[in-house]
Amino acid sequence: MNKKSRGAWGEQIALDFLEKKGYIILDRNLWSAAGEIDIIARDTDTTVFVEVKVITAYGAGELEQIVSEKKQERIRNCALLYLKQQYGTIEMSLRFDVIAIHNREEILHVENAF
């Protein structure tokens, strides 16, 4: 499986996982001049921006760091642009999560990862 198809597979697993948890999926694979966001969802009154990673190994404390600071900044900028375009404001409850798919079966969901 190449990197692109592995990423699409992981995103579908993450979508299914979030829907089972009761999240409402608002958008996926959102591209803008600021960057890309894998999944945008709603968890009750919070807009959640989710980065999905397919991983083969991890250690204690590493999941919060699976997304580089540079990538975090791009995701934040893209999220702010999305909020301004969709809602005309950035004054709302939001959160940045990471979902890691480990060994094709284990789903690790880090809420408020950054």
C-alpha positions in Angstrom: 0.0 0.0 0.0 1.5 3.3 -1.0 1.6 6.4 1.2 -1.5 8.1 -0.4 -3.7 5.0 -0.2 -2.5 4.2 3.3 -3.5 7.8 4.3 -6.9 7.5 2.7 -7.5 4.2 4.4 -6.5 5.7 7.8 -8.8 8.7 7.3 -11.7 6.4 6.6 -11.0 4.4 9.7 -10.8 7.6 11.7 -14.1 8.9 10.2 -15.9 5.7 11.1 -14.4 5.9 14.6 -15.5 9.5 15.2 -19.0 8.8 13.8 -19.4 5.9 16.3 -18.4 8.3 19.1 -21.3 10.6 18.0 -19.2 13.2 16.2 -20.8 14.9 13.2 -18.4 15.1 10.2 -18.4 18.5 8.6 -15.6 18.2 6.1 -12.6 16.1 5.1 -9.4 16.7 3.2 -9.8 20.4 3.3 -7.2 22.2 1.3 -6.5 25.9 1.5 -3.6 28.3 0.9 -2.8 27.8 4.6 -2.5 24.0 4.4 -4.6 20.9 4.8 -6.9 19.4 7.4 -7.7 15.7 7.3 -11.1 15.9 9.2 -13.3 18.6 10.5 -16.0 17.4 12.9 -18.4 18.6 15.5 -18.3 17.2 19.1 -21.4 18.7 20.7 -20.7 22.4 20.6 -17.0 22.1 19.7 -15.5 22.2 16.2 -12.7 19.6 16.1 -9.9 19.7 13.6 -8.4 16.2 13.3 -5.0 15.1 12.0 -4.8 11.4 11.1 -1.6 9.4 11.1 -1.0 5.8 10.3 1.9 4.6 12.4 3.9 1.5 13.0 5.4 2.2 16.4 5.0 4.6 19.3 6.2 5.1 22.8 4.9 6.6 26.0 4.3 10.3 25.7 5.0 10.4 22.0 1.4 10.6 20.7 1.0 14.2 21.5 4.2 14.9 19.5 3.3 12.9 16.4 2.5 16.1 14.6 5.5 18.5 14.2 5.2 22.0 15.4 5.4 23.3 11.8 2.5 21.0 10.9 0.6 22.1 14.0 1.0 25.7 12.9 -0.2 25.0 9.4 -3.3 23.2 10.7 -4.1 26.1 13.1 -3.8 28.6 10.3 -6.0 26.5 8.0 -8.5 26.0 10.8 -8.7 29.8 11.4 -9.2 30.4 7.7 -11.9 27.8 7.6 -13.8 29.3 10.6 -13.6 32.8 9.1 -14.9 31.6 5.7 -17.6 29.3 7.1 -18.8 31.2 10.1 -17.4 34.7 9.7 -15.7 34.5 13.1 -13.1 32.6 15.0 -14.8 33.2 18.3 -16.1 29.6 18.9 -15.1 26.5 20.8 -12.5 24.5 18.9 -10.1 21.7 19.5 -7.2 20.0 17.7 -7.1 16.2 17.9 -4.8 13.5 16.6 -6.0 10.1 15.6 -3.2 7.5 15.1 -4.0 4.1 13.5 -1.4 1.7 14.9 -0.6 -1.7 13.3 -3.8 -1.4 11.2 -6.1 -2.2 14.1 -5.5 0.0 17.2 -7.0 3.4 17.2 -5.4 6.0 19.4 -7.4 9.2 19.8 -5.6 12.1 21.5 -8.1 14.9 22.2 -6.6 18.4 22.6 -3.3 17.2 21.2 -2.0 20.7 20.6 
